[in-house]
């Protein structure tokens, strides 16, 4: 083989899509792909890709605004860049028809972004996991989510018994999971005196301040329960009777 044949064999394929920079326009980037085609592409990609594009540049951020009604599920996984400002910008662009929202291990997140939750009246699934700077004050914003059916709160160490006052309006709850929280028997009493006609599953795991007294005296008031998990709580054999 000649040198030319070898070069031809390993020649890089032609680029299908060419991205060009136009410094005199308002958008940082313009492409040969039309906005309509971009929207078609982005409605078919997974939600993590959508989130990453949100954080890429202003051009993609604005493009996401046009896709907001297609975004029904948002999962904010552990990222150092997930701060209050970033989350507030993302939530402000989300569809009011958002159905599922998850915050996981966002150590920089505080109560502030939770004030935007009332805008999502159609939210059915909410997970707040390992948020060390979120307190019961932020949980007060959950009271507006009256369509919520599944709620998980885990390892939020500033969340106390005041949580259950905020949950009182959530009469559509079907599954409630509380894990590794400093709640007490007082909170369990408030929970059980609220009205949850559809609640079928309750999980209270690794909550050492919940004792036999809270379980024996109040949990029986939740007559619709079909699943109850009290693992790793401060109960003895009498608490399970």
HELIX and SHEET records of a PDB file:
HELIX    1   1 UNK A    3  UNK A    9  1                                   7    
HELIX    2   2 UNK A   35  UNK A   42  1                                   8    
HELIX    3   3 UNK A   47  UNK A   54  1                                   8    
HELIX    4   4 UNK A   58  UNK A   66  1                                   9    
HELIX    5   5 UNK A   68  UNK A   70  5                                   3    
HELIX    6   6 UNK A   84  UNK A   93  1                                  10    
HELIX    7   7 UNK A  112  UNK A  119  5                                   8    
HELIX    8   8 UNK A  136  UNK A  139  1                                   4    
HELIX    9   9 UNK A  140  UNK A  144  5                                   5    
HELIX   10  10 UNK A  163  UNK A  167  1                                   5    
HELIX   11  11 UNK A  185  UNK A  193  1                                   9    
HELIX   12  12 UNK A  212  UNK A  218  1                                   7    
HELIX   13  13 UNK A  219  UNK A  221  5                                   3    
HELIX   14  14 UNK A  237  UNK A  240  5                                   4    
SHEET    1   A 2 UNK A  19  UNK A  20  0                                        
SHEET    2   A 2 UNK A  30  UNK A  31 -1                                        
SHEET    1   B 7 UNK A  73  UNK A  76  0                                        
SHEET    2   B 7 UNK A 100  UNK A 104  1                                        
SHEET    3   B 7 UNK A 125  UNK A 129  1                                        
SHEET    4   B 7 UNK A 150  UNK A 154  1                                        
SHEET    5   B 7 UNK A 175  UNK A 179  1                                        
SHEET    6   B 7 UNK A 201  UNK A 205  1                                        
SHEET    7   B 7 UNK A 227  UNK A 229  1                                        
END                                                                             
